């Protein structure tokens, strides 16, 4: 049957994705700072990138810093991509065999065990590339806490100063984080997996991790992290548009920019519209200035919309992979 090969590849790549998604929703990520979390591939690659970047001398010209930062970025991204490609060369055949029960009888116990180990490693690596339960947990944790504790917990979620923020701006920061991380932590990794499998998701996650570590606007990193920030921006555009559609906001509210021309992500504008709330990052932008700031209940509503967007993304990913398999594009495994 001509469709049997593509179907087998689709099952071999789709089954671990479904399993990883279920594990994420039921168990989530390892405890922060735990032994397992420290050996997660994205964490290891991020530590490598940060270590190499910190070794770059900051007394050179901005152009030299950008060039060295680009070199570090290329080395770390290249290592992640190469390792994932090599791993898929070995794990791919094992996954295809494991999803074909009729072929099990021809495998020895040792061979079957080796394939099971490869499949488990594939599953762990894939799970490390996205998170929805962790995102929801972090953004909901500050709710119901006294103001000072809420400020401290929110500071662990967002990249901004929270010590003086009133509750409305704290809730806004949490909603914005939910919106942006819907793209970073769920939609984009799965979208790249849909087209390019594990290497595509690894490529995206490495790029996104390096941006989170290096792509800051403070003087220490602004040049070194310039390439990381720019590439992450372009790689996130498809996922951001899809996140905006899935988060359900029809008709984006007006955006007021302060202190620059930063583009406000579609996911933030869409969630502001869906919740009918004002979202603001002081000194950067305001979305829906005529509306009230979000309440704790609005943050919970945002979390429910993010969860729905995650389920929709999983379904779309599987549909894309199925359609690509039918036409013979099976580079996702």
Buried (B, 14 or more C-beta within 10 A) or exposed (E): EEEEEBBBBBBBBBBBBEBBBEBBBEEBBBEEEEEEEEEBBBBBBBBBBBEBBEEBEEEEEEEEBBBBBBEBBEEBBEBBBEBBBEBBEEBBBBBBBBBEEEEEEEBEEEEBEBBEEBBEBBBBBBBBBBBBBBBBEBBBBBBEBEEEEBBBBBBEBBEBEBEEBEBBBBBBBBBBBBBBBBBBBBBBBBBBBBBBBBBBBBBBBBBBBBBBBBBBEEEEBBBBBBBBBBBBBEBBBBBBBBBBBBBBBEEBBEBEEEEEEEEBBBBBBBBBBBBEBBBBBBEBBBBBEEBEBBBBEBBBBBBEBBBEBBBBBBEBBBEBBBEBBEEEBBEBB
